[in-house]
């Protein structure tokens, strides 16, 4: 007679995945909030670079701004995002 195997609850393995998904959701919400707090020019430049996939030169041309200005907007905006995320961690 074989011993009856009991099924172990899936909670132990599901919990880390659930927590990971929850952390990612919260991080996404925080990034969206921080993006909303950026000056319009920084926000637009970051959106074009990271969501639209444009190069810095393409962004400069589309916004009719000097390349150095666009690079500064992106760099400073990313620094503000990083600082905001670190402040909440």
C-alpha positions as CSV (number, residue, x, y, z in Angstrom):
1,X,0.0,0.0,0.0
2,X,1.5,3.3,-1.1
3,X,1.7,6.2,1.3
4,X,-0.8,8.9,0.4
5,X,1.0,12.1,-0.8
6,X,-0.4,15.3,0.5
7,X,-0.3,18.3,-1.8
8,X,1.6,21.2,-0.2
9,X,0.0,24.6,-0.5
10,X,1.3,26.8,-3.3
11,X,1.4,29.8,-1.0
12,X,5.1,29.3,-0.1
13,X,6.1,29.5,-3.8
14,X,3.5,32.0,-4.9
15,X,4.3,34.6,-2.2
16,X,7.7,35.7,-3.6
17,X,6.2,36.1,-7.0
18,X,3.3,38.0,-5.6
19,X,5.6,40.3,-3.6
20,X,7.8,40.8,-6.6
21,X,4.8,41.8,-8.8
22,X,3.5,44.1,-6.0
23,X,7.0,45.8,-5.7
24,X,7.1,46.3,-9.5
25,X,3.6,47.8,-9.4
26,X,4.5,50.2,-6.6
27,X,7.8,51.1,-8.4
28,X,5.8,51.8,-11.6
29,X,3.4,54.0,-9.7
30,X,6.2,55.9,-8.1
31,X,8.0,56.4,-11.4
32,X,4.7,57.7,-13.0
33,X,4.3,60.1,-10.1
34,X,7.9,61.3,-10.3
35,X,7.6,61.8,-14.1
36,X,4.5,63.9,-13.5
37,X,6.6,66.2,-11.2
38,X,9.3,66.8,-13.8
39,X,9.3,70.1,-15.7
40,X,7.5,69.6,-19.0
41,X,10.6,69.8,-21.2
42,X,12.4,67.1,-19.1
43,X,9.4,64.9,-19.1
44,X,8.9,65.2,-22.9
45,X,12.6,64.5,-23.6
46,X,12.6,61.4,-21.4
47,X,9.4,60.1,-22.9
48,X,10.7,60.5,-26.4
49,X,14.0,58.8,-25.5
50,X,12.7,55.9,-23.4
51,X,9.2,55.3,-24.6
52,X,9.4,56.3,-28.3
53,X,13.0,55.2,-28.8
54,X,14.3,58.4,-30.3
55,X,18.0,59.3,-30.2
56,X,19.1,62.5,-28.5
57,X,19.7,64.0,-32.0
58,X,16.2,63.1,-33.1
59,X,14.7,64.6,-30.0
60,X,16.7,67.8,-30.5
61,X,15.4,68.1,-34.1
62,X,11.8,67.3,-33.2
63,X,11.7,69.8,-30.3
64,X,13.8,72.4,-32.2
65,X,16.3,72.6,-29.3
66,X,20.1,72.4,-29.2
67,X,21.4,68.9,-28.7
68,X,23.2,69.9,-25.5
69,X,20.0,71.2,-24.1
70,X,18.2,68.0,-24.7
71,X,21.0,66.0,-23.2
72,X,20.9,68.2,-20.1
73,X,17.1,67.8,-19.8
74,X,17.4,64.0,-20.0
75,X,20.3,63.7,-17.6
76,X,18.9,66.1,-15.0
77,X,15.4,64.4,-15.3
78,X,16.9,61.0,-14.8
79,X,18.9,62.2,-11.8
80,X,15.6,63.6,-10.3
81,X,13.9,60.3,-10.9
82,X,16.8,58.4,-9.3
83,X,16.8,60.6,-6.3
84,X,13.0,60.3,-5.9
85,X,13.2,56.5,-6.1
86,X,16.0,56.3,-3.6
87,X,14.2,58.6,-1.2
88,X,11.3,56.1,-1.1
89,X,13.4,53.0,-0.8
